């Protein structure tokens, strides 16, 4: 066979073959993930990916992830949300109320799934739990009432507490229902609640100085505040603290009581699956948590010179020694 005929034969055969190969490649949906990043977000993202794998959405095969973390800075979230919108991702999974709010403000067209949010109705993320409306749905992980439960628990550790502080993250839209629920619980328990309004990490040192000066017995921490710095200051001032986020106690805080955040992330995968299959967020009711976890850090209790009541330890889902 002449060289020219050889080239024409295989060149002509290759032309229809190449598009067939291209058509054989599975479509990879680009999924955006937006996290505030005040705590280590990797376990949350891994739980979401695990849930997606079980539903047939495998990273590198038919889905790819565009992950954006604000590193604990609420101010960075709008820019990161717009980055995901510019990438034209198929949907955005956002964790914690500030990140979900930033995503909602960035787009009305791209579906947004709440990995976990604080009272999505009160904060204006959805119209109602049963009928979300708009482009947002997903998991509701924290209600204001959970803040009240945290007050009850910290008072079991410090039964003589007469005044308890609340570190409030003002840029987080959830801060109002969070504080109101704790204040309502404080009235029921006969405990004075002292709000400490924080708008940035640089104000935490001043807040803890105020706590020491006012001799507050304990502090409840809003979970979207930077955990590491809060824990450092709490240990420095020898102050019992609790937050409705398991990462807080795992990271060195005294206690946490919250919805199971990893379970919420896995369950959020079901919303991703439905939306990728054509469902609309407005038609998918918001799901409430069904599992809550109490974590107690005995190492931190020892450093603070506290004895945790045996009855409380018996109720804990996880005890860190």
PyMOL commands that set and color helices and strands:
alter all, ss='L'
color gray80, all
select helices_A, chain A and resi 3-24+42-54+74-86+97-106+144-157+175-189+201-214+227-236+246-250+261-276+281-283+298-304+310-315
alter helices_A, ss='H'
color red, helices_A
select strands_A, chain A and resi 29-35+63-69+91-95+111-118+136-142+163-169+192-198+218-221+240-243+255-259+287-288+292-297+318-320
alter strands_A, ss='S'
color yellow, strands_A
deselect
rebuild
show_as cartoon
